Amino acid sequence: MAQVLLRHHLAAAGVDASVSSAGLHAGGRPATAHGVEAMAARGLDLSGHRSRQLGRDLIAPADLIIGMAREHVREVAVIDSGALDRTFTLKELVRLGEAAGPRAADEPLAAWLGRIRRGRERQALLGIGHDPAYDVEDPVGRGREDYEATAHELDVLVARLVELALKGSQP
């Protein structure tokens, strides 16, 4: 859901960027029916989505890696410790971006990420279990209402991220 929402918000802002998603489990799985329905209600098509497993081949070329939860950020760091400086949870990225201020039109993405990292508390990424300050609740295995709630949260966060980091500039 985050992938299709990010693509939507980037396109609406006129930003040309490559967006892909990956997770911690084996790939090839379709999006859940509730996920497809939640996105369709927003006019977005998730029906052709197939999961991919996170790996070095996806991490290495990425300018920015956004996890939905701390466990995703930690997995990126295990696979490629050098990628941690450009890997954040979505909530963390938005919160730090709002504290540091939006990216200037001529500011490279890497420079903005460097600027927002100054407020980062890396030890907070080590916690176990759900932390609402960092993690988006995963609705898998739950009902449609949970998917709608997560879709709404993602939509708001992604829109804020695009405003802060990407609108009016190119990645």
Secondary structure, 3 states (H helix, E strand, C coil): CHHHHHHHHHHHCCCCCCCCCCECCCCCCECCHHHHHHHHCCCCCCCCCECCECCHHHHCCCCCEEECCHHHHHHHHHHCHHHHHHEEEHHHHHHHHHHHCCCCCCCCHHHHHHHHHCCCCHHHHHCCCCCCCCCCCCCCCCCHHHHHHHHHHHHHHHHHHHHHHHCCCCC
